[in-house]
Amino acid sequence: MALSSPSFFSGLATPSNRNRRIHKFRCSTSVVTTNCCKQGEFQNVLTDYVSSNQFPVSRTDRQSAILHIQDSSDLASALARHGDTLKVQDMNVILRYFGKLNRRQELYQVFEWMQQNQKINVASYSSYVKFMGKSLSCVDAVEMYRDIKDRSIKFNVSVCNAFLSSLIKKGKSESSLKLFTQMKRDGLIPDVFTYSTLLAGCAKVNGGYYKALELVQELMSNGLQMDSVTYGSLLSVCASHKECNEAAKYFQKMKDEGHSPNVYHYSSLLNAYSADKNYEKAEALIEEMRSAGFVLNKVIYTTWLKVYVKGGLFEKSKELLKELEALGYAKDEMPFCLLMDGLAKSGHLLEAKSVFDEMMEKQVKTDGYSYSIMISAFCRSGLLEDAKKLASEFEEKYDKYDIVILNAMLSAYCRAGKMENVMSMMKKMDDSAISPDWNTFSILIRYFCKEKLYLLAYRTMEDMHSKGHQPEEGLCSSLIYHLGKTGAHSEAFSVYNMLRCTKRTISNALHENILHILIAGRLLKDAYVVVKDNAGFISQPAIKKFSVNFMRSGNVNLINDVMNAMHSSGHKIDQELFDLAIARYIAKPEKKELLLWLLKWMPGKGYAIDSSTRNLILKNSHLFGHQLIAESLSKHLVMSKKVKLHNENAR
């Protein structure tokens, strides 16, 4: 069966060449170092100015020029006509004007003009990176930073902070940490804001808590002091990595140092308590907030609800949800979803459905998350018809999708075996320009395997791999097995290599399984690579099976390499393999050098040919040179006697 929506696997559309070039600028050295204007910037920068043409430009004329550029329908012409009369501060005003309006194309155009005309400073870079936001890709941001030639700009702390913050906001914390290391090596002197920015990114990376501790230690070693913002970031990291006790310790340390906690600090500590399911400490913290005069807002109440839900205190959760409703904090679906999800995952499916129905009756605003929770819950419980019915209901009621609800609906249709609906969901993803995530690919691969569409599952995994998602070993093993059974041997090996690219530890059994598949498919060169790299994890019978097959029909030019690799891995080569190898060489006299190399190599490793093989070689010695063969065989005779004597002594 062919896939009806191939564009699904390509994710979002590739940007045009014009957009791909949008951040590749020629960076110029600017003589202007004036800092960014803040409040009143428009008036403050509009003092009289002498243009590069030596004509004095009045404050009024410059104000008029700024307004003309901002209002122009032909920005390029307006910049060409009026740009020369303006200072770099004036250009920054224009830059921020377009940035605040989210007009990124004009923002780019102004910034590029500023670079080309050497009217750019620290504030220009900081503003541009900030306002471009997610339009500035990770690769473009790093490239743009590296292309800055003016060291006074490149290592200015506010410029560096802007680039680091841009990467963090895109979820590229690892990239930001690498760039930070490079910045320091090249001359950056980080400030407290730099560390706060990087700490915030540690919340979402593996090992982020320990990386955060390193950053805190570095901050203090540089003579800087933790402030309330830095503590807030650190508390968030502790909560994300379930370091409840550490979060409480830093919270107290922050107060001891004279920093007054705000709602963000309390919310982060509450999050840590929710991860630890510690509702008693959460309640004590709520009382502390009230005693300190804080009015509990929606964020605090919602986090408090999460503590009860994760602790399995569903009656308290229901009471608190009613309190949220009374305060007007439950107008959207999130509080209901927290309770619904907790109930469903704890096996209280009927209660979860009751909360869902109540939410629908009250016409609570939903973005589809509540549907995804219930659809997934029905799927987990094997209630596939209920899941399919709810998915269909969502399709009828709403025309708004995100990856979470689409994955839930896709899972429901896949489990129910509804191919038509599966294809419909994939088309919706394409139409909505929603890129599939790891979960999407995994759902589809399992479904295609279930439907015995193994090549389609393979192509899906190829696309998954190309998008940077790492498949799990269980999924790969299953697909490898089925591809091997259906004769798709090279595809099975390709999946094996995708798994190896993840750099995860692969189970020993998988190396041997793929070896048998490659032998069956006569892909002996690939099988040799598997044996050479993983001989220690493969059984001796499997290695023997590979060796015999390779000596019989493998690439004759690699026979000696295989022999050497097997010996180096500790595998004892028996006489049968040498007989097969030598027979292959005798059948191809043009491989004379390879035969002579093998005959020379064997005695040095403690091997000798037997009498029948010796006679075969002597019979064909005219093909290889009588003298060379005689010299080689004499060494084998000596080794053969040594081996025989050793065996007799061993007995």
N, C-alpha and C positions, 0 to 999 in steps of 0.2 A: 504493500500500500504506500503510495507516495504521500508525502506531507503537503497539505494544501496551502500552507502559509509559510513558505521558506524564509520570508523576510523577518519572521519572528526571531530567528536565531541570529540575526545581525544586530539586535538591540536597537539603540537609538541611531538615527540617521547620521552618517558621517558629515561633519561640517564642510562647508564649501572651502575652496582654496583660499578665498578671500579671508574667511574667518580663521582659517588655520594660520594665516600670516599675521593675524591681528595683533599678536603680542611680540613679534620679532622686530624689535626696533633697533635703530642705530643710536647708540648712547653717546651723547656728547658731553664734554666738560663744560660746566657752567661756571661763570664767574659770580653768579648771584647766590648768596647763602642766606638770604633773609628767611626767617622762620615763617611758618604758616600763620596767617592772620586768623583771629578768632572772632569774638563778638565785635560788631562794628567794623568788620574787615572791609566792607564795601566802601565805607566813607574814609577809613584810615589810609587805604592805599592810593586814594585818588588825589594825591598832592601833585603839583606841577612836575612835569617830567620832560626830559629832552630825549627825543627819539634818536635812533642810530643814524638818521639823516640830519641830525643836529638842529632839528626844528623843535622849539619848545611846544609841549603839548599840555594844555590846561587841564585842570581837574575836571571841568565840565565836559571837555572834549573826550577825555578818557572814559568818563562815565557813559557818555553817549556811545562810544565805540563798544564798550562792554555790552550794553543793552542791544546794540545792533547785531553783534555776533550771537548773543543768546536767542534773539528773535528771528534770525535769518533762516530762510528756507534753503539757502545755498551756503552751507557752512564753509566750504572750501574757499569760495569767493570772498566771503566776509572776513575770514582769517587773512587772506592775501591782501585785502584792502585796508584792514584796520589793525591787524596783529602787530605790525611794526611800531605802532604808536603806544603800545601797552607794556607795562612792567611785568616781571614774572609773577608778582603778587596779583596783578590784575588777571593774568591768565589762570592763576589758581582759583580766583573767584569764579571764573567761567567753568573751570574744571569741576568744582564742587556743585555749581548750579546744575549741570547736566547729570552729575552723580546722584544728587538728591532726587532728581526726577526719574532716576533709573533709565536714562536714555544712554545706553552703553555704547552704541555706535558713535554718537556724537562725542561721548567721553573719550573713546579711543582716538577719534579724529583730532580732537584738541590736543591730547597728550602727544600724539605723534608729531603734530605741528610744533609743539613746544620743544621737543627733542631736536627736531631738524633745525630750528631757529635759535637754539641755545638759550631758551627762556624756560629754565627748569631748575628746581631746587629740591631740597629735602622734602618739603611739604607737598610738592607735586607728586613725588613717588608715593608717599604715604597715603595721600588722598586717592590717587588712581587705583592702587592695589585694594584699598578699602572698598571703594565704590564698585569696582569691577566684580567683586564677590566671586560667585561660583562660575562666572563667565571666564574667569582666568583659570585655566586648567593647572593642575599640579606641575606638569612638565613645562608649560609656558611660564609659570611663575618662577620656577628654578632657573630656567634659561634666561629670563628677563633679568633676574638678579645677577647672574654670573656675567651678563653682558654690560653691566654698569662699569664704566671706565674711571669715573671720578671717585677716588678713594674716600674723599670727604663725605660723599653721598653714600657710597656703598657700605661703609662701616658706621654710618650714623645710626644710633641705637633705635630711633623711631622708624627709620626705613626698614631696618632688620626686623623689628617687631611687627611691622605691617606684613612683611612677607611670611614670617613664621605664623602669624595669626591667620593669614589667608589659607595656609596649608592645613592648620589645625581645624578650621571651620569646614574644610572639605573632607575631614576624616583621615587626612594623610599625616598622622602623628609621627609615624616612623620616618617619613621623608623630612618632616620639620626638625626632628632630632638630628638627622644626618646633616641637614643644612646648617643647623646651629653649630655643630662641631666644626664644620668648614668655616663658618663666620668667625668663630673664636680663633681658629688657627690663623686666619688672615688678618685679624686685628680688631674684631668687635669686642667692646667692653660692655657686657650685658648689664641691664638694670633690673630692678625688682619686677617691673612689668614684663620683661622678657621671661623671667622664671615663672611668673603667674600664668603667662600664656602657654608655656610648655607644660606646666603642671596640669593645666586643664586638659591637654591632649593625652596625658598619661591615663586618664580615666577609661579610655577605650582601646588600649593596646595590651597585648599579652605581656605579663610581667611589669605592667605599668606602675604598680605600687612601689616596687624596688627601684625602678627608674626614677620615680618621684622622690624617693629618699636620697638618691644620688644628687638630684638637682637641688634639693634643700641643703644638703651638705656643701655643695659647690657654692650656693648662694651665700651661706654663712662664711665660708672660707674666703670669699671675695669681699668680706667686710660689710655685706648688706644685711638688713634686718627683715624678718618676716613682717608683713602687714596684714590687714584684715582680708584683702583680696587674695593674697597668697595662701593664707590659712583656709579661705573658702575653697580655693582650688584643691588644696591638699585634702580637705574633708570630703570633697566630691570623689577624689581618687580612692580614698579609704572606703567609701560607701560602695563604689563600683566594684571594688575587689574584695568586698566582704570582710574588711578589716575593721570590725566593729569596735574592738577594744582600743585599737590605735586611733580611730576617729574620736572616741571619747577622750583619750589622752591629749590629742592635739587641740580639741575643743577647750579643755580645761587650761592647757598651756597658753592658748590664745587669750583667754580671760585673765590669767595670771600676769600676762605681759601688758595688760591695760587696754586690750582691744575689745570693744563692745560687740558682741555677736549680733548679727542682723537676721532677718528672716531666711536669707539664703543659707547661712551657717546652720541654723536650726533645722532647716529642711534637709540639708545634707546629712546631718547627724541622725535625723529621723529615718532617712533612707538606709543608713548603716544599720539601724536597729531593725528595720524591716527585713534586711538580708539575714540578720541574726535571729529573726522571729522573736525579738525581745520586747514584748508589748509593755511589760512593767516599766522598763527604762523609758520607753516612748511616752507612756502616760506621765511619768515624772518630769520629762522634758517639756511636755505640753503645759503642765502646771507651772514650771519655771518660766515659760514664756508669758503666761497669763500674769504671774506675779511681777514680771518685769514690765508689764504694761503693754505687751504686744497684743494686737487684735489679730486673731487667727484668720488668715486669708485662705483662699481656695487651694493654693498649693500645699499649705500646711495640712489642711483637712484631708486632702486627697492622699498625701503621703501617710498621714495617720491611719487612714482607711487601709492603705496598702500593708501597714504593719499588722493590723488585725487579720486581714485576709491571709497573708503569708504565715501567720501564726495559727491559722485554722480556727480562729475565733469568729465564726460566721454570724452568731447571734449579735455580738457586739458590732460586727461589720454592718449588719442590717440597721441597727439602731443609729450608728454614725451616718449611714447613707441617708436616713430620714432627716438627720440634723443638717446635712449638706443641702438637701432639697429645701428645707425650711429657710435656709440662709440664701437660697438662690444660687448655690454653687454646683448644682447638678443639672444644669440646663443642657449640657452636652453629654455624650455617652460614656466618657472616660470613667467616672466613679462606678457606674453600673457595670462597665466592662471588667473593672478590677474584681468586683464581687463575683460576677458571672464566671470569669476565667478561673478564679480560685475554687469555686464550687464544682465546676466541670472537671477540673484536674484532680479534685479530691474524691471524685466518684459520685457527686451529688448532681447528676445530670438533670433530673426533674426540677430541682430547686433552681438550677442555672437557667433552665428554660422558662421557669416562672418569672425570674427577674427580667429575662429578655421580653417576655410577653407584657409585663408591667411597663417596661420602658417604651414598648411600641404603643401601648394604650395611652400613655402620657405624651406621646408624640415628641419624645426627646430627640434632639438633633443628632443624627448619626452620619458618620463618614464611611460606614460599612464595617468598622472594626468589630462591632457587636455581632454582626452576621458572620464574620470570619471566625470568631470564637465559637459560636454555636455550630457552625458547619464543621469545623475541625473536631469539636467534641462529639458530634454525631458520627463522624468518620471513625474516630478512635473507638467508639462503642459498637461499631459495626452496623449502625443504623443508617445505611447508605441511602435508602429511599427518603428518609427525613432530611438528610444532608442535601440530596439532590433537589428536594422540594423547596428547601430554604434558599438554595442557590438560585433556583428559577424565580423565586419570589423577589430576590434582590434585583435580578435582571429586569424584571417587569417594573419595579418601583423606581429604580435609580439608573441614572446614566453617567455615574461618576465612579471611577475605579482607581484603586492604587494597588501596589504589588501585594499587599497583605491579603486583601479581599479576593484578588484574582487567584492567588495561590490556594486559598481556602476553597474557592469554587472549583478550581482546576483539580484539586485533590479529590473533591467529592465526585466529580464526573469521572475521573480516572478510576477511582475505586468501584464506581458503579458500572464501569465498562462502557460509558457513553461516548464513543469516538466522535460523533457529530458535535456534541457539546464541548468536548475537549478542543476540537478544531475552532469552534466558535470563540472559546476563551482565548486561544492563541491569537486569533484575529483581533480581538478586542485589545490585547496587549500591543499589537502592532499599530492599530488605529489610534490608541491613546499614547503612543510613543513611550511606553513603559518598558524599561529594560528588564529582562528576566534576571532573577537573582539565583543564588546557590540552591535555594529551596525549590524554585521553579524547575530548574534543570533536573534535580534529584527526583521530583515527582514524575516528570515526563519519562525519564530513563526507566524508572521502576514500572511505569505503566506500559511502555513499549515492550519491555522484557516480558511482562505478564501477557501481553497480546502476541508474543513470539515475533515481534518486529525487531529483531536483534540488530540488523543493519541500521535501522532508523534510530534505535537506542544508541548505537555507536556514533552516528553522525551528531546526535544531540550531545553526547559526551565530548566529541571533538569541539563543538561550539562552546560548551561549558569551559573546557580547558583554554580555548583561545580568549575567552573573556576574563581569564585570571582566577576562575573559581576552582578550588581544589576538591575533587571528588573523594568520597570516603572509600576506604579499602573494601568494605563489604560489598558496596555497589559495584566497584570495579571487578572484584573477584567473581561475582555472579555473572556479570556481562562477559568477562573473559571466558568463563566456563561455557556459556551458551554459544558464544562466537566460535569457540573451538569445536564444539559438537556439531555445528552447522557448516564447518569447513571454512569459516572466515578466519584463517590462521593469522594472516598479516594484520588484520584488524584487531585481533586479540592481543597481538604483540604491541600494537600501537597503544591500546588501553593500558597495558602493563607499563609502558614507558611514560604515559601521562601520570600514572601513580608514582613512578620513581621521581618524576620532576617535582613532586610535592615535598621531597626530602624528608618524608616521614619514614619511620621504621616499618618495613614491610614484613609480614609474617613469612617464616621460612617456607611454609607449604606452598605459598604462591610462586616462589622461584621455581620449585619443582613442577608445579602444575603447568606453568607457561612453557617449561622445557619440553614436557611431553606433547603439548600442543604444537610447538615448533617442529619437533621431530616428525609428528604425524603429517604436518604440512610440508615436510622436506625443506624447511627454512633453516638449513643447518648452519649457515653463517651467523644468523641471528641467535641460534641455539648456542653456538660457540661463545658469543658475547655473554650470554646468561651464565654459562658454566664458568667462564673465566672470572667474572665479577662476583659470583656467588657460590663457588665450589664448596665452601665450608658449610653451606646451608642445604646442600643437595645430597641425597642418599647415594651410596656407592652403586647400587643397582641402576639408578637413573643415569648416573654419569657413565656407567659401562654401556648402557643402551645408546646414549648419545655417541659415545666413542666409536662403537661398532658401526653405527649408521654413517658417521662422518668418514671413517676410513673407507667405507664401501662406496659412498657417492658424494661426499663433500668436496669442496674446492681443493683440488690436489695441491695447489700452491700454499694452502694453509695447514696441511697435514702436520708438518714439523712444528708449527706454532701451537697446534692443539696438543701434540705430544708434550711439548715443553711446559705448557700451561697446566696440563694435568699432573705432571710430575711435581711442578712447583707448588701445587695445591695439596700435595701429600697423597695423591692417588697413585697406587702401584699399578703400573702398566703391565699387562700380561702378554704372553707370547702371541695370542690370537690377534691382538691389535697390531703388533709389529709385522706379523705375517700379512695382514690385510694391507698395511701401508706399503710394504715392500712390493707386494704384488701389483699395487696401483702404479708404483714408479717403474717397475719392469715393463708394464703395459704402455708406458709413455717414455721411451728412451730419451726424449728431449728434456726430461726432468732429471737428467744425470746428476746435476749439482745438488739437487735436493736429496737424492738417494745417498750420495757420498756424505752429505752433511749429517744425515740421520745415522749412518753407519759409524761415523766418527763420534757423534754425540752419545750414543748408547753406552759404550764401555765407560765413559767418564761419569755416567750416572748409575753405574752398577748393573747395566742390562747387557744381555748377549743373545744373539739369534740361535735358534736350535738347528739341528743337522739338516732337517728337510728344507728350511729356508736357505741355509748355506748352500745346499746343492742347487736350489733354484737360481740363486745369484750366480754361482759358478757357471751354470748352464748358459746364462745370458751375459756373461762377463764381457763378451766381445762387443756388446752394445755400449759398455761404459768404460772400457779400458782394462785389460787384464792386470796390469801392474797396480793400478789404483785399487782395484777390487781385492787383489791378493794382500796388499798392505792392510786394508781395512779388516779383512776376515781374520788375519793373523792376530790382531788385537782382540777380536771377538773370541778367538780360541782360548787365549790367555784368560780373559774374563770368565769364559764358560767354565774353565777348570777351577777358578777361584770360587765361583758360585756353587759348583758341585761339592767342593771341599767344605765350604761353609755349611751347606745343607747337611752333609754327613756328620760334621762336628755337632751341629744342632741336635741331631737325632741321638 
